[in-house]
Amino acid sequence: MAVRTLLFLAALLVLALIAPLLIANRFLIDVLTLILFSAFLGQSWNILGGYAGQFSFGSVVFFGTGAYTSSILLMTFGIDAWIGAIAALFAGAAVGAFVGFLSFRYGLRGSYFALITLAFAEVFKVLANSVEFTGGGIGIFIEHEPGLARLQFDDPAGYYYIALALTVVSLAIAWWLERSRFGAYLKAIRENEDAAEALGVNAFRCKMYAIMISGAMGGVGGTFYAQKFLYIDPPIAYGVATSVEMLLVSIVGGMGTVFGPLVGSFVLHGVNEVTRHYIQTPGLSLIVYGLILIAIIGYLPNGLIGLFKGRARPKDAEDA
Amino acid sequence: MLSMTMMPAAIVNGLMFGAIYALVALGLTLIYGVLHIINFAHGALLMLALYATFYLFSLAGIDPYVSLLIVVPGSFFFGYALYRWGIGKLAHGRDQNILLITLGLAIVFENGALFLFSADQQTIDVPYAYESLDLGFVFLALPKVISFFASLTICLLLWLLMAKTDMGKAIRAVAKERQGARLVGINVEHVFALSYGIGIACLGAAGCLLLPSFYVDPSTGNIFVIIAFTIVVLGGMGSFVGALVGGFIIGITESVGGLYLGESLGQIGISLIFILILLFRPTGLFGSKV
């Protein structure tokens, strides 16, 4: 990576670190927190969908399981949320392993994989609605007792820093994928699974690792959500909307790129805030989301990031 | 056991609903069979058909069964145009792009409906809504009986269209071998759009038949998305008979499941069938082996 890019990223990180000190408007801090959080969840989708090419329509299943895991540990057993977050990480990875083992073992690819993940999310939603320990349809209310052990804060900046840390970690994971042999395997599987296998890549194992990493991230994200909003129920934990948002930010920003989800999240949430500011009608921002998704697929298949990378391409062509 | 005596009633009710499910799934399976794409906007388009039927009734006073004559052709042209000048142009021929574009369309339609029609559930009040037929062991609401037979008739008409007409022959040719079809002079893009239009016309019919005994709100379509996919996968992607049989199986599963497991847990049966079929027999009951 060029020195200039590194300097730019370092400056960006410093700016992100001191942002809560510069911004007096606490609402704006909340918006930034959500943007970062959404970028984090998007990155979780991106690892499986963008790098490994396995499009999931039900990635919310990891998020919801994580949210329920830490919330049940906290409210039923009195276990602090930071331990809950670790439990949620493993729970998310376990659900990832479960869904992944079944889907990949039986060779589901492409649209079939998308559909089965959607169905898994649906099954989890119905189950969460029907069993006792999740609070059924009533959901779980989480007590607000600010403190680092509980990952709850009076000042929105507390949540902001946690979301920032999550985002930085997720960027680091994607960065590692870009550089590592494992990441190269995933990309090979994405481009042509049969060819990758023929070259000796264990596609099943790589896809399992990818879905488990994705699941672990989603699980931790669930804990963060529950501690911030202090309430979860089956539609929040396992609803389609979150799955869609996860893939939306990645695709809009640029699938299979390190900064795609972050860029996508900034743009989509920016659009959302602006439309909400001018027209206060339900649904309008989502209409815009849908149109952006269609336009990106139709005209910018590499996402917004592709706009910048596109310039380098003619040079590559000359080399070849 | 109490539920044993209710069992036949549950099965018959399941069959009634299953016919509508079959009609919805038929559109999906046709689109899959010919275009090899998964139309994720299927539920949202059904929702639009339901709204069209609803407004034809409430604004113009047209009976839902009469509006079949308007909504079905309207849906066909809408579907045709949507594919010809929308989906087909934007997808660049990649399957996953189509999946995402139809997902985008579903988001736009659903929230467009929310924006224009509000989130309120709408029902219509037709004079015959509460009339019923007595079969001895079960009372059946008249609208459900009508929709049952109408759905079967439409399935039969569609089969005739595919089997006996030149258009059907062209569609089947494209479904089997699109390059070959292009070589013998079939306009493949036109046939793709035709198939998509016919698939959406099935939804138009389902909307008209469904509304008298159902309701519509912007998220109605979501109920049918998983169900329609389950039926199509169960029956075998692209199989007409499969969609019909799958529709009945799912309709019965749902009503019997609801009887034994309760309203909330009963829905799990459908998703579980879906997952199990995808895992163990992805070609479905009537699908050809790949």
Chai-1 contact restraints between the chains, C-beta under 6 A:
chainA,res_idxA,chainB,res_idxB,connection_type,confidence,min_distance_angstrom,max_distance_angstrom,comment,restraint_id
A,F55,B,Q96,contact,1.0,0.0,6.0,A-B,restraint_1
A,L102,B,L279,contact,1.0,0.0,6.0,A-B,restraint_2
A,Y106,B,L279,contact,1.0,0.0,6.0,A-B,restraint_3
A,S111,B,I38,contact,1.0,0.0,6.0,A-B,restraint_4
A,S111,B,L99,contact,1.0,0.0,6.0,A-B,restraint_5
A,L115,B,F229,contact,1.0,0.0,6.0,A-B,restraint_6
A,I116,B,I275,contact,1.0,0.0,6.0,A-B,restraint_7
A,I116,B,L278,contact,1.0,0.0,6.0,A-B,restraint_8
A,A119,B,S271,contact,1.0,0.0,6.0,A-B,restraint_9
A,A119,B,F274,contact,1.0,0.0,6.0,A-B,restraint_10
A,A119,B,I275,contact,1.0,0.0,6.0,A-B,restraint_11
A,E122,B,I226,contact,1.0,0.0,6.0,A-B,restraint_12
A,E122,B,S271,contact,1.0,0.0,6.0,A-B,restraint_13
A,V123,B,I268,contact,1.0,0.0,6.0,A-B,restraint_14
A,V123,B,S271,contact,1.0,0.0,6.0,A-B,restraint_15
A,V126,B,Q267,contact,1.0,0.0,6.0,A-B,restraint_16
A,V126,B,I268,contact,1.0,0.0,6.0,A-B,restraint_17
A,N129,B,S264,contact,1.0,0.0,6.0,A-B,restraint_18
A,S130,B,S264,contact,1.0,0.0,6.0,A-B,restraint_19
A,S130,B,L265,contact,1.0,0.0,6.0,A-B,restraint_20
A,T281,B,F115,contact,1.0,0.0,6.0,A-B,restraint_21
A,P282,B,L114,contact,1.0,0.0,6.0,A-B,restraint_22
A,G283,B,N111,contact,1.0,0.0,6.0,A-B,restraint_23
A,G283,B,L114,contact,1.0,0.0,6.0,A-B,restraint_24
A,G283,B,F115,contact,1.0,0.0,6.0,A-B,restraint_25
A,L284,B,F115,contact,1.0,0.0,6.0,A-B,restraint_26
A,L286,B,I107,contact,1.0,0.0,6.0,A-B,restraint_27
A,L286,B,N111,contact,1.0,0.0,6.0,A-B,restraint_28
A,I287,B,V108,contact,1.0,0.0,6.0,A-B,restraint_29
A,I287,B,N111,contact,1.0,0.0,6.0,A-B,restraint_30
A,I287,B,G112,contact,1.0,0.0,6.0,A-B,restraint_31
A,G290,B,G104,contact,1.0,0.0,6.0,A-B,restraint_32
A,G290,B,I107,contact,1.0,0.0,6.0,A-B,restraint_33
A,G290,B,V108,contact,1.0,0.0,6.0,A-B,restraint_34
A,L293,B,G104,contact,1.0,0.0,6.0,A-B,restraint_35
A,I294,B,I101,contact,1.0,0.0,6.0,A-B,restraint_36
A,I294,B,G104,contact,1.0,0.0,6.0,A-B,restraint_37
A,I297,B,N97,contact,1.0,0.0,6.0,A-B,restraint_38
A,I297,B,L100,contact,1.0,0.0,6.0,A-B,restraint_39
A,I297,B,I101,contact,1.0,0.0,6.0,A-B,restraint_40
A,G298,B,L90,contact,1.0,0.0,6.0,A-B,restraint_41
